[in-house]
Amino acid sequence: MKQLIVLAAFFSVLIGYTQTNEIDSLILNLAYQKQDSTKVDTSLYLIQALYEANEPKKAMQFIEETERLAKSLNYTKGLAEVNYYKARIYSDKNDYYNAIDNYTKSKQFYQKINDTLGIAKINNSIGLMEISRGNYTAGLEHSLSAIKIFEEKNLRKDLSLAYNNLAEAYYNTQQVDKALEFNFKALNVREQLRDSSGMKTSNKNIAMLYAMRKEHRKAIEYYETVLSLLNPEKDKALRGEILPKIGDQYLNFKEYDKAAEYLIEGLTYNRSIKNNEGILRALNSVGNLNLQQNKTKIAESQILEARELATSSSDKYEVLKNLKLLVSLDSTRNKYQSAFKWQREYYSLKDELEKQNQPKLPVNTDAISTSEIFNDGVNNDLNNSNVANSEGGIELKRLKVISYILIAAFLIVSTILLLIYLKRKNTIKYTEELEAKNEQIQKQNEAILAQTQHLEEINKSKDRLFSIVSHDLKDSISSIKGFLDLLKEDSISKEEFNELIPELSENANNASLLLYNLLNWSKSQMQNLEPNPELFNIQEVFSNKLSLVEPKIEQKRIVLIDESQRDFVFADKSMIEIVIQNLITNAVKFSRVGDIITISNKDQNGKSLICVEDTGVGMSKDVLNKLFKGNNFTTVGTKNEKGTGLGLTICKELVELNKGRIWVESTQNVGSKFYVELPKAEPAT
C-alpha cells in the first residue's frame, strides 16, 4: 500500500489550497493509518468527498489503490463500496457498460454480506441510469424495488431523489396519474427535509401535471405556492416563468381580468431582468389574451414582437405557440396566404417535436452479464492464492490439460465422420433442393397471378372512383371559378358577392372533403395503410374535432351535448381522428336547425365504446343496408351538403385495422347513433 501513501501525500500538497478542510483532513489521516479495514473506510470517505467535489479523476486514482487493499484484506464491504463509486463515475461519463458492470459487482458483494440497504442503493442507481437513457420500464422496476427499502429505513434524502426520478419516468411514459402521485410523495419528503429547491421543483411539476389534466384551479394553486417559495434574488428566472403560466391558466376559463393581471406583471418583470425566454412566453400569452378579446391591433404588435424573439429562442414549444397565434392573427385579418405559410411551419415544427419526444430506447438495453466476471474475477482474487499453492490444485490443472487433449481428438474424429456422412447424403440433398426450387417457382407463379388480379381490381376501383370524383370536383371548382369570374368582370357588386360567400365556402369545403376522403380511401385500397397504435386520450380527439365544425353547428343552430370523459384507447391516433371527424361531420350534415348532437364514450367490457348521436333526419332500412358497403353511396344533407360516399367506407376500414368495430342504429325522422368500439390496451401476444 506504499503507492497509496505516496498518492495521499502528493494530493495533500496539490489540493491543499483548492479543496475543503474535510478532504485535507482525510488525506492526512489516510497517510498515517495502518494497512487494515479502517484505512479502507477512510479512503472510501475521501473518495466520496472527491466525488461530491466533482473531482472524478482524483477519486478514480484512490479507488484503484483502495480496491487493491480491500482485496488483499478480503474486506467485502469495502469492495462493494469501491465498485459502487467506480460505477457512479462511469455513469456520469455515460459509459453504460462499465457502469452496469461495476454496479453488478457491487450488488453481488452486498448480497454476500446481506446488506439490503446497499442492494437498494445499487438498484436505485441502476434505475436512475436506465431512466436517463430512455429505458423507462427497466428503470421503473429497479427504482421501485429500491424505494421499499428506503421507506422502511426512512432515508428521506434517498427517497426525495428516487420519488422525483420515478415521477419523471412515469411522465415520460404518459402515465400522468402515477407521475402526479410520486411528485406528491417527493414534495412530502422535501417538506420534511425543508429542501427549498426541491419543494419548488415538486410544486412546479404538480402544477404542470394538473394543467395537462385541465384542472386549472389546482394548477393555479400550486403555481402560487411556487411563487411564495421564491427567493427574490436567486429565483428571478423562475418567477419570470411562473407568472405567465398562472395567467395562462386563468385564460383557459376566460377570466380575462385575472389573466391580464398576471400576464402583464410577468411581461414587465421579464423585461426588467432582460430574460428573453420569459419575455417570449409572456408576449405569447398576452397576445393570445388580446386576440381572444378581439383587440387585434394590440395583439398584432405583441405577437410580432414575440416572433422576433422566437427566431433565436431555444424553447421550441413557445415557438410553436407563437406560430399558432400567427395563424389565428392572419386568419382574423383575412391574410389567408400568410396564415397558410405559418400553418405549414407550425405543423413542420410540431412533427419535429413529436419525433424528439419519442423515447430513444437503446439498441441493446440488457444489463451486461457479469456472473462470469464476478465468479472468475472476484472469487478467484479472494481464493486463488490458497488453491495455487496446494498440490491438489496442480493435479487439477494436469487433469484439465489431459481432458482438453481428449476433447480435441474427439472433435477431429467426429469431423472426419461427419464429412463422410455429408458426402454420401450429397446426391439426396441435391434432389431435394431441386424439388424445393420447383415448388418455390410454382408458389411464385401463383403469387404473381394473385398480384395481377389485385392490380386489375385496383384499376377497376380507380376507374370507378375517378368517374365519381370528376363530376363532383368539376361542379365544386367550376362554381368557385364562376363566382370569382363574376367578381373579376364586375358583373356583381361586392355586396352581392359577400352574400354568395357562404355558398362559395360550402363548395370549397365540399371539394376539400372530397379530396381528403379520396386520399385516405386510395391509401387503404393500395394496402399502404399500416396502423401505429399508441395510448391516447379520446376526449382530446373529441375536443379538437368539435372545434372544426363549430361554425357549421352555429349556422344550423344545433344543440351540442358533450358527454365525453377522459379515457384512453389503444389505437392509431391519426386514423381514429379521421373516423371521429367523419362521424361528427355526418351528424352535422344530417341534422336540422335546432336538432341535438350528443358525443359520449364509456367503458364497456374492458373496451372503449364511442357514440356520436343526432336527432336528425335518420335513415330508412334501405339506406342502412347500403352503408359501409364500399359502393360510394351518398345522400344530400339538410342544407344540400354534398358528399362522396367514401367517408363511412374509410371509417369502417380504419376501425377494423385498429382491432375495433363500427355499427349504426337509425330510425327515419328520429335520428341516428353511430357506435365505435376500440381496445383500451395492447392485445396480449
N, C-alpha and C positions, 0 to 999 in steps of 0.2 A: 504493500500500500504506500510505498515511498513516493510513487508518482502523484498520488492524491495529496500527500503532504506538500510536495513541491508546487502542485497546481493551486492548492489553497493559499500558500504563501505568495505566489505570483499574483493571484487575484486580489489578495488583501492590499497589495500595493497599487495594482492597476485601477481598482474601482473604489479606493478609499475616499476619493473626492467626489464620486458620482453616485454612489448608492446610499441607501438608508443605513442608519445605525444598526438596525436589525441584521442586515446582510453582513456588515462588517463584523459584528459580534459573532455571528455563526461561523464565518470563515476563520476567525481567530481561535474559537473553541475547537473547530474541526482539526486544526493543525496540531493540537496538543493531546488529542484523545487517543486511547488505545485502539488496537485493531479488533473491535468487538461490535456487537449489535448496537450499542449506544452510538458508536461512530456512524453506523449506517443511518440511524434515526436522525442524528444531527445533520448529516449530509442531505437527507430527504427534506428536512425543514429548509435547508439552504436552496435546494432545487426548487421547492415550492415558491420561496421568496423571489428567486431569479425569474421563474416563470411568470409570476404575478407582476414583476417589474419589467416584463416584456424583454427579457434577455434570453431568448431560446438557445442561442449558440453556446453561451456560457453554461446554461443549465444542462445542455446535452453533454458537455465535457465532464461535468460532475456525475452525470447519470452513468456514463461508461465506467468510470472508476468505482462508483458505488455498487454497480451491478457485479463487478468482479469480486468485491469484498463480500457482498451478500451471498454469492455462490460459494465462495471458499468457506464461509461460516454456516452454509446450509440454512440461511435465515429466510424462510419462506415469505413472511410478511414483507420484509424488505424487498424481495424480488417482485412481489405483487405491486408494491407502491412504485418502484422504479420503472417497471414496464408500463404502469398507468401514466406516469408523466411523459415517458417517451411517446406513448400513443397520442397524448394530447398535443404534443409539439408537432408530430406528423399530421395530425388532423388539422391544426392551424395552417399548415402548409398545403392543405388539400391533397396530401399524399394518402389516398384512401387505403391502398393495400397494406402499406406499412403500419398505418394507424390501426386497422382492424386486426392485423397480425399481433400487434403488441397488446391491444385490448383483450384479445382472446387469451394470450399467455397470462396476462394479469388476472383475468377471471378464473383461469384454472388454478392459479396459486391461491386465490381467495377461497375457492371451493375446497382446496386441500386442507385449509385451516378453518373451514366452516364460518367464514366471515360474511354474513348475509348483507351487512351494510356495504362492504367492499364490492360484493357482487352487484348490489343495487346501483352503486356509483358507476360501475362499468356499464351496466345495461342502459342507464340514463345517458351516459356519454355516447354510446353507440347509437341510441335513439336520436339524439340531437344531431349527430353527424349524418345519419340517414335522412332526416328531415331536411337538413340543409342541402342535400344532394337531390331532393325532389322525390326520394323513395319513401313516401309518407306512410304507406302500410307497414313496412318493416320498422320505421321509426316509431310509429304509434305503439306497436307491440312491445318494443324494448322499453320505451319510456313509461308505459302503463304498468309494466311489471316492477319497475323501479319505484314508482310512486307509492305502491303499497308499503314498501319498507320505510320510505321517507315519512309517510304518515304515521306508521307505528312508532318510529323513533322521534317524531315531531321535529324533524330537521327543516326548519322553516325557510332557511336560505336556499337549500336544495329544492324544496317544494316550490318556492317562488319561481325559480328558473324553469323547472320541469313543467309546472302548470302553464306558464306563459308560452313555452315552445309547443306544448300539446295543443293549446288554443290556436296557435299559428298553423299547425299541421291540419287540424280539423277545418280551419278556414280555407286552406288551400285545396282540401278535398271536398269543398262545397257542403260541409256539414255545419251549417251556421248555428244550429241549436247547441251542438256539442262545443263549438268554439265559444259561444256565449257562456256556457256552463263553466268551462275551465278558465275563462277570463275572470269570472266572478270568484272562483277559487283562488286565483292568483292575487286578485285585489284584496281578498280577506287576509291572506298571509302577509301581503305587503303592508296592510294597515297595522297588523300586529308588530311587524318589524319597524314601523314608522319609516318605511322606504319611500321618500317623497317622489323620487324619479319613477320608481316602479308604479306607484299609485297613479301618477299622471298618465303613464302608458296604458295601464289597465282600464282606467276610466275612459280614455280616448278610444280604445279598442271596443269597449262595450257600447259607447255611443255610436260608433261607426256601424256595428252589427245591428243595433236597433234601427238605425237609418236604413240599412239594407232590407230589414223586415217591414219597413214603412211604419214603424212605431215611433212617429216623430216626436211625440211628447216625451217619451222616455229618452230618446236620443238627446233632446234639449237638456233634460235633467242632468245627464252625465257629462255633456259638454260644459254645462255651467259649473259642475264640480271640478272639472279640469281647470277652468278659469280661476276658481277660488284657491287652487293649489299652486298657481304660477308664481315664480319669483320675478319681480318686475325687471331685474337686471339680467338674469340668466336665461329667462324663457321668453324673450321678445319674439323670436320667430314662431314659437308655438302659439303664443297669443294671437299673432297675425294669422295663423292658420285656423284657429278655433272660431274667432269672431265671425268670419263669413260663413262657416259651416252652420253655426246657430241660425244665422239669417236665412240660409237655405232651407233649414227645417221649418221655420215659420212660413216661408214662401210655399212650401208643399201643401199647406192647408190654408193658403191665401190670407194669412194675417199680415197684410201689407205694411201696416204701421210698425209692428214689432220687427218684421223682416228688415225694413228700411233702417230702423234704429241700429241694429247690429251690423248691417252691411256697410252703412256709411261710417260707423265707428271703425270697422275693420279696414275700410279703404283709407281713411285718414291715418290710422295707426301704422299701416304698412308703408304708406308714403313717408311718414315721419322717420321710420327706421330704414328706409330705402331697401325694402325687401321686395324685389321684383316678382318673385313667385307668389307672395301674398297679395301684391297689387293685382296680378293677373287673376287670381282666384276671386278677389273682391269685385273687380270690374266685371267679370263674367256674371257674377250673381246679381249685382245691382243693375247691370244691363238687362238681365232676364226679368228682374222686377219691373223696370220701366216699360219693357216690351209687353208684359202682361197687363200693364195699366194703360196701354195704348199711347205712351209717351215716346213716340217713335224717334223724334229728333234727339232727345236726351239719350235714349237707348243706343242710337246710332253712334254718337260720339264715344260712349263708354265701350261698346263692343269693338269698334275700330281701334281704339287705344289698346284694348286687350289683345287685339290681333297683332299689333306691333310687338308686344311683349311675348306673344305666343311663338313667334318665329324663332326666338332664341331660348325658349323655355325647355327644361328637361322634364317637366310634368306633362306627359303626353295626354293624361286624362283631362286636364284643363284645356289643352289644345283642342282635344276632341269636343269638349263642351263649347268652346268658342266657335268652332266650325258649325256646330248645330245651331247656335244663335245666329250666325251669319246667314244660314239657310232661311231661318224664320224671318230675319230682318228683311232680306231681299225679296222674299215672297210677299211680305206685307207691303213693300214698296213697288210690287209688280215688276221687279227686275228678275224675271224668271231665268234668263240665260246665266246671270251671275249666281243665282241661287242653285242652279243645276251644277255649276262648277264647284261651289262649296260642298254640295252634297256628294259629289264624286270624291273629293278629298276626305270628307267625313267617313265614308264607307271604306275607303282605302286604309285610313289610319285605324279605324275600328277593327278591320280584319287583321291588321298587323299586331294590334294589342292583344286580340284574342289568341293569336298564334303564340305570342310571347308568354301569355299567362297559362298556356298548357304546361302541366308538369313535365319537365325534361328529365325523364327517367333514364338512368344509366343503362348502357347496353348490357352489362353484367353487374347486377346488384347483389349477387350472392356473396356472403362473407367468405373470406379466404379460409380454407380448411387448414387449421393449424394443429390438428391432433397428432399428425406425424411429426411436425416440427417440435411440438411440445414433448412427445414421448421420446423422440430421438435426441432432442437438444437438451431440454430441461432435466429429465430424469437421468440422462447419461452424464450431464455436467455434475449432478449431485452424487452419482453412484459409481461412475466408471473407474474411478481410481482404485476402489476395492477389487473390482472384477478383474481389471488388467493385471493386478499383482498376484492373482491366485493361479495355481496350476490348473484348476478346473476351467478357468477362462481360456487358457492356452489350448487345452484339449478341445474345447468347444470350437475354437477357431479352426483347428485342424480338421475336425469333422465337417465343418461348413465347406472347406475347400474341396474335400472329397465329394460331398453331395453336389457341389456345383459342377464338378467334372462329370459325374454320372448323369446329371440332368442334361448337360451339353451333348453327351454321347447319345442319350435317348432322343434328343431333338434331331440330331443328324440322321439317325436310323429312320425315325418317323418321316423325315422329309423325303428320303430316298423312296420309301414305300409309298408315300403319297404321290410322288411323281410318276411311279409305275402305274398306280391306280388311275391317275388322271389321263395318262396316255391311252389306256385301254378304254376309258369312257369317252374319248375324244370324238369317235365316229358317231356314237349315240347322241352326244350333246349337239354335234353339228346338225344332225337330222332334226332334233327337237327345235333348234334355233330356226331352221328353215320353216318348219310348221308354224312356229310362233310368228315369224315375219309375215307369212301368208295370212294368218288370222288378223294381224295388225293392219295389213293392207286392206283387208275386207272391211274392218271397222272404220278405217279412214274413208273408204268409199261411201260407207253408209253415213258417216258424219258430213261429208261433202254434199251428199244428196239432201240431207236434212237442212244443211245451211242454205242450199239453193232454194229449197221450199220456203225457208224462213225469209230469205231476201225477196222472193216473189210476193209473199204476204205483206212484207213491208212496203213494197212498191204499190201494191193494191191499196194499202192503207193510206199511203202518201197521195195517190191519185184521188181517192175518195175525200181525204182531208182538204186538199187544195181546191177541189170543186166546191166544197162548202165555204172555205175561208175566203176564196177570191171574191165571191159575191158580197159577203158581209163587209170585208175590208174595203171593197170598191165603194159600197154605199156610204160607209162612215167617212172615208177620206174624201170622196167626191163632194159630200155635203159640207165638210170643213172647207175644202177648196172653194166651193161655190160662195160660202159666206165671206171668205176673205177677198174673193174677186169683186163681190158687190161693194165691199168697203173700199177696195183699191180704185174702182172705177167711179166712186162717189155716187153709186146708184141708190144707196140708202144713207140716211143721216147717222151720225154717231149715236144718237139716242135710240134709233131703231135697231142699230147693231147691238147696243147694250141689252136690248130686250131679247135679242136672239142668242146672247152668250150662254144661258143655261142649256139651250138645245145644242149649241156648239160644244160645250163642255161634256154633255152627255154622249155625243158622237165620239169625242176624243176618248172618253172613258171606255166606251164600247170597244173601240179599236185597240186600246191598251190591254183590256181584259182578254180580248180575243188572242192577241199575240202572247200574253202571259200564259194562258191555258194551252195555247198551241205549243209553246216551247216545252212546257212541262210534260204534256201528253207525248210529244215526239221523243223526249228523253226516255220515258217509260217504255214506249213501243220499241225503241232501239236497244232496250235492256242495258242501258248505261246508268240506271238509277240505283245506286247502292246505298242503303241506309247507314248512317254513322250514329248509332244510338248513344244517348247520354241522359243523365238525370237532370230535369229542369222543371221549373215551377210553371204549371199550366195556367195559373192565374195571371202571370205576367204576359203570356201569349194573348189571353183574352183582352187584357188592358190595351196592349199595343194594337191589336186588330180592330177593336171597337173605336179607337181614335181615328182610324182611317175612314170609317163610314159615318162619323158624326154629322158632317154636312148633309148627307142624304137622309139621316134619321130626323134631323131638324126640319129639313124640307118637307118630309112627309108627316111631320108631327107625330112620329111614332114614340110610344112609351117604352123605354128600355129598362128592364129589371135585371140587374147584375147580381146573381146569387152565387157567383163563383167564389171559391175558397182556396186558400193556399194549400197546394198539394203537388207532389212530384210524380212525374211519369218517366218511364224509361223508353225513349224513342228518339228518332232523328228530329231534332227541334225544327230545322228549316222545313222538313216535309209536313210536320204537323201544323206549322204556321200556315202553309198553303191550304191544308184541309179546313182549318178554322176560318181562314179568310173567305174561302168559297162558301162555307155553310152560313156565315153571318151575312155575306153579300146576297145570297139567295133569299135569306129570311127578310132582308130589307126589300129586295126586289119584288117579292110576292106579298108584301104587307100593304094594307091600305092606310089612308090617313086615319090616325087615332088608334091603329092596331097596337098590340103589345108583343114585344120580343123579350124572351127570358133566356138568360145564359146561366148555366149551372154545371157543377161537377160534384161527384161524390164517390166514396169508396164502396165498391160492391164486389164481394167475394175476392178480395185481395187485388182487384184491378180498379182502374180509374174509369168511371162512366161519365162521359161528357154529353151534355144535351143542349141543343140550340132549338128553342121552341118559338113558334109565332102563331098569332091568331089571324093569319092572312087568309088568302083565297083557298088554300088547301088543294088536294089533288083527288081526282077520281081513281077508281081501281085500274082503269085502263092506262092512265098516266103512270101510276105506281109500278105497273108491270114493265114499263119501258125504261125506268130509271136504272142506273148502274150497268146497262147492257152494252155500252160502248158503241151505240148506234147514232150518236150525235143528236139525240132527241132534245128539243128545247121548246120553251113556250115564252110568250111575251109577258113582261112584268106589269104591275098595276099602273105604272106610268109609261107604258110602252117600251120598257127597257128590253133591249135585245140581248141574246146570249148565243153561245156557240155550241152548247150541248156537250162540251168537253169537261166541264168543271167536276161533276159528280163522278164521271169515269175516272178522272185523275184522283179524286178523293178516295175512291174505293181501292185503286191500285196502291196508293201511298200508305193507306191504313193497313192493308194486308202485308205490305213489305215490312211494316213495323210490328208484326205479330198481333194485329188487332182486328176488329171487325166493325162494320158500319151498317146501319139499317135505318128505316124511316117508318113512322106511323103518321097517317094523314087522313083527314076527313074533309070532303069538299065543303067550302064555305065556312069551315070551323077552324082549320089551321093545320099545321104540320109540326112534327117532332123528329129531328134528326139525332140519332144516337151514335156515339163513337166510343168503343171500349178499347183501352190501351193498357199494356202491362205497367206495373209500378216499380218493377225491379228487373234486373238482368236475369233471364231464364237460367235455371240450373243446368250445367253441362254434364 
